Amino acid sequence: MPKSKLRKKVQESHAHDEQLHMDEPHAPLESPVWLAPVMIANFLIGLLWIVIFYVTETRYPIPGIAAWNMVVGFTFIGIGFSLATKWR
């Protein structure tokens, strides 16, 4: 049984669409230049924040917020991990 002309046109248009998608540029394969230094900085700031908190017996880096200093330190570390997921 012969195929309909409509079906043939649809298949040709799909083939043409696939060729157009092949020509489109892809997302860049490299990370932005700023990503790695900012990621490492967040890891180090968070680590130093927590170390200072323990070494000074919970008096510093910010004296008035007591144990919330741990939350601040882990927030910096969490930001570092979220940036690490974008690193290529």
C-alpha positions in Angstrom: 0.0 0.0 0.0 1.5 3.4 -0.9 2.3 5.9 1.8 0.4 9.1 2.0 2.0 12.3 0.8 1.2 13.9 4.2 3.3 11.3 6.1 6.2 11.8 3.7 6.1 15.6 4.3 6.1 15.1 8.1 9.1 12.8 7.9 11.0 15.3 5.8 10.3 18.1 8.1 11.5 16.1 11.1 14.7 15.3 9.3 15.2 19.0 8.5 14.6 19.9 12.2 17.2 17.4 13.4 19.8 18.9 11.1 19.0 22.4 12.5 19.5 21.1 16.0 22.9 19.6 15.1 24.1 23.0 13.9 23.2 24.8 17.2 26.2 25.6 19.5 26.3 23.6 22.7 26.8 24.9 26.2 30.4 25.7 27.0 32.4 22.7 28.3 34.5 24.7 30.6 33.7 26.5 33.8 33.9 30.3 34.2 37.3 31.5 35.3 35.9 32.8 38.6 34.2 29.6 39.7 37.2 27.6 41.1 38.7 30.4 43.1 35.3 31.4 44.6 34.6 27.7 45.4 37.9 27.2 47.2 37.6 30.5 49.0 34.1 29.5 50.4 35.5 26.1 51.6 38.5 27.8 53.3 36.4 30.6 54.9 33.9 28.1 56.2 36.7 25.9 57.6 38.6 28.8 59.2 35.4 30.1 60.7 34.7 26.8 62.4 38.3 26.4 63.5 38.4 29.9 65.0 35.1 29.2 66.8 36.5 26.1 68.5 40.0 27.4 69.2 38.7 30.6 70.9 36.3 28.5 73.0 33.2 29.8 71.2 34.0 33.5 71.7 34.9 34.5 68.1 34.5 35.1 65.1 31.3 36.9 66.1 30.9 37.0 69.9 27.2 37.9 70.1 25.8 35.0 68.1 27.4 32.1 70.1 26.7 28.7 68.5 25.2 30.3 65.3 28.8 30.7 64.3 28.7 27.0 63.4 25.8 27.7 61.0 27.7 30.5 59.4 30.7 28.3 58.9 28.7 25.4 57.4 26.8 27.9 55.2 30.1 28.9 53.6 31.0 25.3 53.1 27.6 24.6 51.6 28.0 27.4 49.1 31.3 25.9 48.2 29.7 22.5 47.6 26.9 24.1 45.5 29.6 25.8 43.3 31.4 22.5 43.0 28.5 20.9 41.3 28.8 23.5 38.5 32.6 23.0 38.0 33.7 21.1 34.9 
